[in-house]
Amino acid sequence: MTIAEAQQQIDQWITSVGVRYFSELTNTAMLMEEVGEVARIMARRYGDQSFKESDKQIDLADEMADVLFVLICLANQTGVDLTSALQNNLAKKTIRDAGRHRNNPKL
């Protein structure tokens, strides 16, 4: 699935199953909530915190998909073409960081 296809499929899902988009502000809050859930898993799986027994079965991929879903909702609501946005962002990073990472002794 391409990014454009994902944007289209999510829009179709929202208008058929979800009835309508939540407001942009609500979706922004939901995005922060979903990112927090990913952070929680990462802190426990790869960091120093331990899982609670009830959290051991949480699926990282599913939580990441939740982040992507809400981000795509926000892109659809605000008229952002994520394919173009990502291409432009990679071009910016390529120019900006051409030698930066190679010359970083910490890497």
N, CA, C and O of each residue as an XYZ file, in Angstrom:
428
protein
N       0.852     -1.174      0.000
C       0.000      0.000      0.000
C       0.902      1.242      0.000
O       1.849      1.330      0.782
N       0.605      2.175     -0.863
C       1.351      3.427     -0.888
C       0.797      4.367      0.186
O      -0.260      4.117      0.766
N       1.519      5.431      0.433
C       1.030      6.424      1.390
C      -0.268      7.042      0.885
O      -1.209      7.238      1.655
N      -0.318      7.347     -0.408
C      -1.537      7.931     -0.988
C      -2.722      6.974     -0.849
O      -3.838      7.395     -0.545
N      -2.468      5.690     -1.075
C      -3.536      4.704     -0.909
C      -3.994      4.626      0.547
O      -5.184      4.482      0.828
N      -3.043      4.723      1.458
C      -3.400      4.706      2.883
C      -4.261      5.918      3.223
O      -5.248      5.790      3.947
N      -3.902      7.080      2.714
C      -4.706      8.271      2.974
C      -6.119      8.095      2.431
O      -7.091      8.482      3.079
N      -6.229      7.517      1.252
C      -7.545      7.300      0.645
C      -8.350      6.248      1.411
O      -9.539      6.439      1.667
N      -7.708      5.151      1.771
C      -8.419      4.089      2.493
C      -8.901      4.562      3.860
O     -10.010      4.233      4.282
N      -8.076      5.326      4.542
C      -8.484      5.831      5.856
C      -9.623      6.824      5.706
O     -10.543      6.832      6.524
N      -9.580      7.657      4.680
C     -10.688      8.586      4.451
C     -11.984      7.823      4.189
O     -13.041      8.186      4.707
N     -11.900      6.774      3.389
C     -13.090      5.955      3.127
C     -13.592      5.282      4.403
O     -14.799      5.202      4.631
N     -12.676      4.805      5.224
C     -13.071      4.161      6.470
C     -13.750      5.162      7.403
O     -14.789      4.870      7.996
N     -13.154      6.336      7.521
C     -13.718      7.365      8.407
C     -15.137      7.717      7.977
O     -16.028      7.820      8.820
N     -15.357      7.901      6.698
C     -16.677      8.344      6.234
C     -17.704      7.221      6.196
O     -18.903      7.491      6.135
N     -17.258      5.959      6.229
C     -18.227      4.869      6.203
C     -18.417      4.213      7.572
O     -19.549      3.949      7.978
N     -17.335      3.951      8.276
C     -17.407      3.281      9.572
C     -17.351      4.294     10.714
O     -18.110      4.204     11.679
N     -16.462      5.234     10.591
C     -16.247      6.197     11.663
C     -17.225      7.357     11.657
O     -17.204      8.167     12.583
N     -18.057      7.466     10.677
C     -19.075      8.503     10.471
C     -18.454      9.820     10.020
O     -18.809     10.333      8.959
N     -17.530     10.377     10.809
C     -16.847     11.621     10.419
C     -15.533     11.697     11.180
O     -15.305     10.950     12.132
N     -14.679     12.606     10.748
C     -13.426     12.836     11.460
C     -13.722     13.529     12.786
O     -14.637     14.348     12.874
N     -12.945     13.197     13.817
C     -12.949     14.013     15.022
C     -12.328     15.357     14.653
O     -11.701     15.470     13.600
N     -12.483     16.349     15.474
C     -11.878     17.652     15.182
C     -10.355     17.514     15.138
O      -9.783     16.577     15.695
N      -9.726     18.455     14.474
C      -8.269     18.445     14.376
C      -7.618     18.488     15.760
O      -6.614     17.819     16.003
N      -8.194     19.272     16.652
C      -7.632     19.358     17.997
C      -7.772     18.027     18.732
O      -6.836     17.585     19.398
N      -8.929     17.391     18.615
C      -9.120     16.079     19.244
C      -8.155     15.068     18.659
O      -7.551     14.293     19.400
N      -7.997     15.060     17.340
C      -7.063     14.116     16.719
C      -5.618     14.404     17.113
O      -4.814     13.478     17.229
N      -5.281     15.664     17.317
C      -3.931     15.985     17.784
C      -3.708     15.415     19.179
O      -2.656     14.842     19.459
N      -4.696     15.571     20.049
C      -4.591     14.998     21.395
C      -4.506     13.478     21.328
O      -3.743     12.861     22.072
N      -5.287     12.877     20.438
C      -5.242     11.420     20.283
C      -3.880     10.969     19.763
O      -3.374      9.925     20.175
N      -3.281     11.750     18.857
C      -1.955     11.415     18.344
C      -0.939     11.413     19.480
O      -0.103     10.514     19.568
N      -1.010     12.413     20.344
C      -0.084     12.467     21.478
C      -0.284     11.258     22.402
O       0.678     10.695     22.924
N      -1.536     10.877     22.590
C      -1.847      9.714     23.420
C      -1.247      8.436     22.812
O      -0.648      7.623     23.517
N      -1.418      8.277     21.514
C      -0.898      7.080     20.841
C       0.626      7.056     20.846
O       1.227      5.999     21.042
N       1.252      8.202     20.635
C       2.720      8.271     20.692
C       3.196      7.915     22.095
O       4.213      7.241     22.261
N       2.457      8.370     23.102
C       2.794      8.020     24.474
C       2.728      6.523     24.718
O       3.546      5.974     25.457
N       1.762      5.863     24.105
C       1.660      4.410     24.256
C       2.850      3.704     23.623
O       3.356      2.721     24.166
N       3.296      4.204     22.477
C       4.500      3.639     21.845
C       5.706      3.885     22.751
O       6.521      2.986     22.958
N       5.820      5.087     23.286
C       6.942      5.419     24.163
C       6.961      4.517     25.400
O       8.023      4.092     25.856
N       5.793      4.239     25.922
C       5.691      3.380     27.098
C       6.229      1.975     26.795
O       6.974      1.399     27.588
N       5.841      1.444     25.646
C       6.341      0.122     25.255
C       7.852      0.152     25.063
O       8.561     -0.744     25.520
N       8.339      1.183     24.387
C       9.774      1.279     24.120
C      10.573      1.384     25.412
O      11.635      0.776     25.543
N      10.057      2.163     26.373
C      10.749      2.322     27.655
C      10.830      1.008     28.412
O      11.796      0.751     29.131
N       9.815      0.187     28.245
C       9.791     -1.075     28.962
C      10.531     -2.189     28.210
O      11.221     -3.006     28.819
N      10.381     -2.210     26.905
C      11.010     -3.275     26.127
C      12.501     -3.028     25.912
O      13.297     -3.965     25.969
N      12.886     -1.775     25.665
C      14.272     -1.471     25.324
C      14.967     -0.596     26.360
O      16.185     -0.424     26.311
N      14.206     -0.046     27.290
C      14.771      0.814     28.321
C      14.880      0.094     29.647
O      14.965     -1.132     29.708
N      14.875      0.874     30.693
C      15.136      0.348     32.027
C      13.880      0.023     32.826
O      13.973     -0.567     33.902
N      12.718      0.395     32.324
C      11.494      0.095     33.059
C      11.051     -1.333     32.789
O      11.388     -1.920     31.761
N      10.290     -1.881     33.726
C       9.768     -3.233     33.546
C       8.281     -3.176     33.228
O       7.593     -2.217     33.578
N       7.805     -4.203     32.569
C       6.393     -4.307     32.226
C       5.583     -4.687     33.451
O       6.040     -5.449     34.303
N       4.383     -4.150     33.528
C       3.399     -4.686     34.464
C       2.879     -5.966     33.827
O       2.912     -6.107     32.604
N       2.417     -6.864     34.612
C       1.911     -8.134     34.081
C       0.841     -7.896     33.015
O       0.800     -8.597     32.004
N      -0.025     -6.901     33.245
C      -1.123     -6.625     32.312
C      -0.657     -6.009     31.002
O      -1.415     -5.973     30.033
N       0.589     -5.519     30.956
C       1.102     -4.850     29.755
C       1.979     -5.733     28.886
O       2.408     -5.304     27.815
N       2.255     -6.945     29.315
C       3.216     -7.780     28.606
C       2.759     -8.193     27.212
O       3.594     -8.500     26.361
N       1.471     -8.207     26.964
C       0.960     -8.651     25.670
C       0.707     -7.503     24.692
O       0.181     -7.736     23.603
N       1.065     -6.284     25.050
C       0.831     -5.134     24.175
C       1.675     -5.279     22.914
O       2.858     -5.614     22.983
N       1.063     -5.026     21.776
C       1.685     -5.220     20.464
C       2.248     -3.897     19.954
O       1.490     -2.981     19.636
N       3.575     -3.793     19.874
C       4.235     -2.573     19.414
C       3.789     -2.193     18.008
O       3.520     -1.022     17.742
N       3.706     -3.161     17.111
C       3.306     -2.869     15.727
C       1.906     -2.267     15.680
O       1.664     -1.321     14.930
N       0.993     -2.802     16.466
C      -0.369     -2.283     16.503
C      -0.395     -0.857     17.042
O      -1.133     -0.009     16.539
N       0.408     -0.597     18.063
C       0.459      0.765     18.625
C       1.071      1.744     17.620
O       0.623      2.886     17.520
N       2.078      1.313     16.887
C       2.654      2.168     15.841
C       1.633      2.429     14.739
O       1.562      3.534     14.201
N       0.850      1.417     14.407
C      -0.204      1.591     13.405
C      -1.249      2.590     13.890
O      -1.785      3.353     13.086
N      -1.548      2.601     15.189
C      -2.467      3.604     15.739
C      -1.929      5.010     15.526
O      -2.678      5.918     15.165
N      -0.621      5.192     15.751
C       0.015      6.496     15.525
C      -0.140      6.896     14.060
O      -0.535      8.021     13.754
N       0.171      5.975     13.167
C       0.090      6.254     11.741
C      -1.336      6.578     11.313
O      -1.555      7.490     10.516
N      -2.300      5.837     11.837
C      -3.705      6.069     11.504
C      -4.132      7.493     11.868
O      -4.722      8.198     11.049
N      -3.835      7.906     13.086
C      -4.254      9.249     13.520
C      -3.481     10.318     12.761
O      -4.050     11.355     12.420
N      -2.194     10.090     12.486
C      -1.417     11.052     11.707
C      -2.009     11.211     10.316
O      -2.106     12.327      9.806
N      -2.403     10.115      9.704
C      -3.022     10.178      8.380
C      -4.366     10.895      8.450
O      -4.706     11.653      7.543
N      -5.130     10.666      9.509
C      -6.380     11.412      9.684
C      -6.101     12.912      9.693
O      -6.784     13.676      9.011
N      -5.106     13.332     10.460
C      -4.768     14.754     10.526
C      -4.309     15.288      9.169
O      -4.654     16.408      8.793
N      -3.541     14.498      8.445
C      -3.102     14.921      7.108
C      -4.308     15.098      6.195
O      -4.400     16.086      5.467
N      -5.218     14.154      6.233
C      -6.422     14.256      5.405
C      -7.229     15.493      5.770
O      -7.711     16.207      4.890
N      -7.375     15.743      7.052
C      -8.179     16.871      7.505
C      -7.575     18.220      7.132
O      -8.297     19.189      6.896
N      -6.267     18.274      7.080
C      -5.588     19.549      6.840
C      -5.070     19.702      5.415
O      -4.395     20.681      5.097
N      -5.389     18.734      4.560
C      -5.018     18.834      3.152
C      -3.552     18.557      2.861
O      -3.023     19.029      1.855
N      -2.896     17.807      3.718
C      -1.479     17.485      3.521
C      -1.364     16.205      2.709
O      -1.932     15.176      3.073
N      -0.630     16.275      1.613
C      -0.280     15.104      0.809
C       0.976     14.516      1.439
O       2.072     15.046      1.255
N       0.820     13.429      2.178
C       1.952     12.870      2.912
C       3.049     12.327      2.002
O       4.215     12.312      2.397
N       2.711     11.887      0.809
C       3.740     11.425     -0.123
C       4.675     12.576     -0.462
O       5.894     12.448     -0.353
N       4.100     13.698     -0.872
C       4.915     14.879     -1.203
C       5.648     15.399      0.016
O       6.817     15.774     -0.068
N       4.964     15.422      1.149
C       5.581     15.928      2.373
C       6.803     15.098      2.748
O       7.839     15.652      3.117
N       6.692     13.776      2.656
C       7.815     12.909      3.004
C       8.958     13.054      1.999
O      10.126     13.090      2.384
N       8.619     13.136      0.718
C       9.662     13.329     -0.301
C      10.405     14.638     -0.074
O      11.634     14.676     -0.138
N       9.666     15.705      0.188
C      10.292     17.003      0.446
C      11.134     16.974      1.715
O      12.206     17.577      1.767
N      10.654     16.277      2.732
C      11.376     16.195      3.991
C      12.683     15.421      3.821
O      13.714     15.810      4.371
N      12.640     14.325      3.057
C      13.870     13.558      2.810
C      14.877     14.367      2.003
O      16.080     14.293      2.252
N      14.384     15.142      1.031
C      15.279     15.997      0.244
C      15.938     17.039      1.148
O      17.140     17.283      1.040
N      15.165     17.645      2.025
C      15.695     18.636      2.967
C      16.763     18.009      3.852
O      17.834     18.585      4.038
N      16.476     16.834      4.396
C      17.423     16.162      5.282
C      18.692     15.751      4.535
O      19.786     15.808      5.097
N      18.553     15.339      3.281
C      19.707     14.923      2.494
C      20.666     16.083      2.291
O      21.881     15.921      2.407
N      20.121     17.251      1.989
C      20.958     18.439      1.804
C      21.554     18.883      3.138
O      22.757     19.121      3.245
N      20.706     18.989      4.141
C      21.126     19.507      5.444
C      22.139     18.594      6.120
O      23.082     19.072      6.750
N      21.953     17.298      5.996
C      22.755     16.352      6.766
C      23.786     15.607      5.929
O      24.283     14.560      6.344
N      24.112     16.142      4.746
C      25.001     15.438      3.814
C      26.282     14.934      4.483
O      26.683     13.792      4.257
N      26.916     15.752      5.287
C      28.146     15.302      5.944
C      28.024     15.231      7.452
O      28.922     14.729      8.129
N      26.944     15.718      7.969
C      26.785     15.848      9.414
C      26.926     14.517     10.156
O      27.663     14.431     11.138
N      26.239     13.504      9.701
C      26.283     12.221     10.413
C      27.591     11.478     10.196
O      28.110     10.838     11.111
N      28.113     11.564      8.999
C      29.401     10.901      8.731
C      30.529     11.506      9.563
O      31.479     10.815      9.932
N      30.416     12.794      9.853
C      31.460     13.497     10.605
C      31.186     13.520     12.112
O      31.895     14.193     12.860
N      30.193     12.812     12.542
C      29.823     12.793     13.959
C      30.583     11.670     14.660
O      30.300     10.498     14.410
N      31.525     11.991     15.519
C      32.313     10.947     16.187
C      31.468     10.065     17.120
O      31.894      8.970     17.488
N      30.295     10.531     17.497
C      29.436      9.737     18.377
C      28.767      8.594     17.619
O      28.289      7.637     18.229
N      28.732      8.691     16.299
C      28.127      7.627     15.508
C      29.217      6.696     15.056
O      28.943      5.713     14.368
